[in-house]
Amino acid sequence: MAQHEFYMRRCLQLAQLGAGYVSPNPMVGAVIVHNNKIIGEGYHRKYGQPHAEVNAVNQVLQNYPEAEALLQQATIYVSLEPCAHYGKTPPCADLIIQHRIPEVVVGCRDPFNQVDGKGIEKLQQVGIKIIVGVLEQECRALNKRFFTRIMYQRPYIILKWAQTADGFFAPDDNSQFWITGKASRRLVHKWRTEEDAILVGKNTAQIDNPQLNVRYWQGQAPKRVVIDRRLELDKSLHLFDNSVETLVFNEIKTDIEDKIKYIALEDFNYYVPQYIIYQLYLQDIQSVIIEGGANTLTQFIEADLWDEARIFTGKSLLKKGINAPVCRGEHLEEFMVEEDRLQIIYNQPSI
């Protein structure tokens, strides 16, 4: 089992390379081993492109003249159950059968109803040896966004804010006040590259005029989401620069103008977080970071619509201002990012 875990950890390392590029598909890594030597590896690089197993098999075919013979004596490790259906690409289970790979080690089953055991069953029916559940917890955690969307029909929700040492979110006079240092800001931009969307409320958009991009990190910028009930935000704000798709939740209109998509909610008096999250799910948004303001964050906390909260606490003091949100979860991690303290709080396990 230790040997299986060694190669599965490599699958997880490879899978992580697809973060920010494969949604709404899961991140998957695959490793092909022959006589205790890795002869091929791959990962799902981008949505709509070949899956991890295809890339791993192709690497073997490209690098070894005797590839077919090697594959027939090899074991393929894959962090998520091979698919069994035709989507944007052919079934990976069929590929494994085609090349007569005799053994498959799977990290965890795929909860998607067109797979969910069907890939494993298809392989078993032709006599391929299957081992399931190697580093299962780690494999499920890697794809917590995908699992949440499939199992709960909503995106994975991350709350993020910074607070002063005395517990304030921002000044109460609508002025800007930087709480965290440059290292924390870079980390936030890295996080943005890993998620599908980033959401702010009207006041944050109006006061801070945020770009909500990834200028401090290399990667793909997320979609932007703003709550503007009466469409009062000035069109000259960075949010409306058409650099990326931007969703505007409001009560007035549903329309598309260039890359700005206006979505009118059924009712702006009740269940606003629930309506927004359902609409994001319908837009195939698999994960969202909610970055403010304090009232928006609190609404999602009170609705119990969050999976983790990432809270920076700086050294500065405000003495008065807008109180930072408060949330409590089941598990806490704590780190230092230069002089800022970072706490990550997880809500009750969702997968």
C-alpha angles and dihedrals in degrees: 000000000000089000091051091050091051093057093039089056087056088052089054092049091052094044092055089062088073094060111133095013110065104051131158083031120070125257109254134179128192133193127187116207129193120181091344092308127111107236099169140013138172146158138208101271104182139001111272094019128103118302126245095265092053092051092048094049091046090054090056092047091051097046105040127054088201092048097133093054091048093050090053089060098038140096121227118209118201128177094218131034112275112255120252101194139073112254125140086325133031120268114285090211088064090051091054090049092047092056092042095233101179102206134039125187113198127196097205142338121267112244093204105117094230089059112020099129096335093101091051091046093050091053093046092051091065094047100261113152111242129196115185131188104037106156086348096165092052092046092051092046091053090060099036089130093054093043092050093051093048098042101036104024094235138091123267104262124217120185116205131183144143124228135186123249088260093052105261125140099199142332115286094229096073092253123137119251124179111219103174135052132247095270091057091048091052090050091052090053090051089052090052091059089058097054135066099228145009121212133201135169127244097262093053090049092048100044102035100029089209122196092209091206136124101251092139094052138039115247146075118318115234125235113268124235127190133179110222108160099188098024093248099145117114113251090223091071118112089248090071098048092107092232091129137004110286126193119207116196112205144141098241114061149003110213145125123236112178104302094343113101117192115203120188115210122220094237129007094190100063137032095002095155090049093050092048095048092048091051091049088052090052088052090057091248105156100185138016135191113212108206103176168173110263094247093050092049091048092052091057092045092051090048088051088233102141138091103193138003122211109199126185119199116196129197096245124105128217100178089203137025142088111342116241117246119263125219135166127203142169101262135032132198123185132197140164118237100193102295096345123092114224121200122186114198120191122207119222110307111277099188 
